[in-house]
């Protein structure tokens, strides 16, 4: 298993973070893998890293809901939400993605961290803004953010309805659509998320890694869909992104 890290975050000695690739020796999109809050899932994070075994997952629903972890024993794997924040040490915040944008966040001064799952629905619903808002309410003042592996514009084709709805919700999103093909468009979801973070005055960067075009390393729902015969169920897995205060 490969663990990608950010040079920006690596300089912050109070946190541990990582964007985890798919487990080794797993065939492409062979089965729904890494279900939330399972023993094997937590082990994937802890076996080759310095993460505490106390890993928090959510029931992700593409929303703008944020959960604050207030106690180490807080159970949230059945809570419907798409971001986690905390100021507690030795508690790992984890999210699952398979093309959506994973965002890890921290304030190195107040030692507050967050992890957000931003698919297009969540991004347009305000999951990023809500996460920053609640981190600020918790005491964060200077937030850093890193975008991990996700689908990139060249592999993310959307139809005209998607395009029209997106620019209706947020006209600024227009600049993140490019090249049409038979009436369709390419959408730069991570670019859109990065712009929101920067508009919120967050010091944000992007690893610029594509899930779709790296089948040996990452799961991709869209790639699995394209490789699935018509009428068959789409089988895909999820990679994990996690952050923890040491």
Phi, psi and omega in degrees: 000131178267140176240113177272139178230164181259133177298328177298313181284331181297337178281348181266102190289345184275354182234160172237136181211164176186147171252109189272137175281180176292151178299152179295154176061032176251126178291154185300126173047038186284328182198156175296112188247160173060055176293153188297136169062026175273160180300316181295326180294313178298322180295325179303323181283318190274336190293328182240028182209182181259023182284144172292149181289347180279083184256131181256126174242165177237166166270095188285134186226014181063050184245189172246025183270138183237136178248131175263125177274114186255340178222150181298334183266002181300130180259128184222007186293343177255004179279129180277109182192175184224012174207150179233143172223156177195162171241009183275138174281160175060031173232117182270128176263126186227143174229158181244137178218156176215041179141326178298167185271119172271130180235122174256140186225152174200153168246109185290345181272310180271353179056062174237136183235164177206160175217128184231144176253113184240088166280181183295324179296312180295320180298316180284340177277346176102025181298325180291313179300318181294322179295314178296318179301314183285329173296320178295318177297330178282345177127357181293141181235323182231092188266136173251148179218149178226130176266130183260196182300132180199176180287140182255163189306322184296341180245007184243085180267131181234158184272179184295324179297316177302312181302311182295318179295321181296312182287339174288318179292314181217100181305333180295337181295343181307323183289351181257010172254142180214169174030111178268149177221112182054040178087357179263172184222158171262130182247129179267082182297312179297325176297320178296315179296319180298321180294323177296314179301315181291325175297332178272009179063035174267137176282095190241146177222170184226130177290341177058046178248132183262127179287319186299317187268010178234067186295335179284341184250325190227146170285153177212119178297316183295320177296318178298319178298316180293334182264004182261134178294147179304130180095342178274153176289142178281123178254127183208164178242181179229139169267165185244143170236137186214154178214146184211143170276129183291000000 
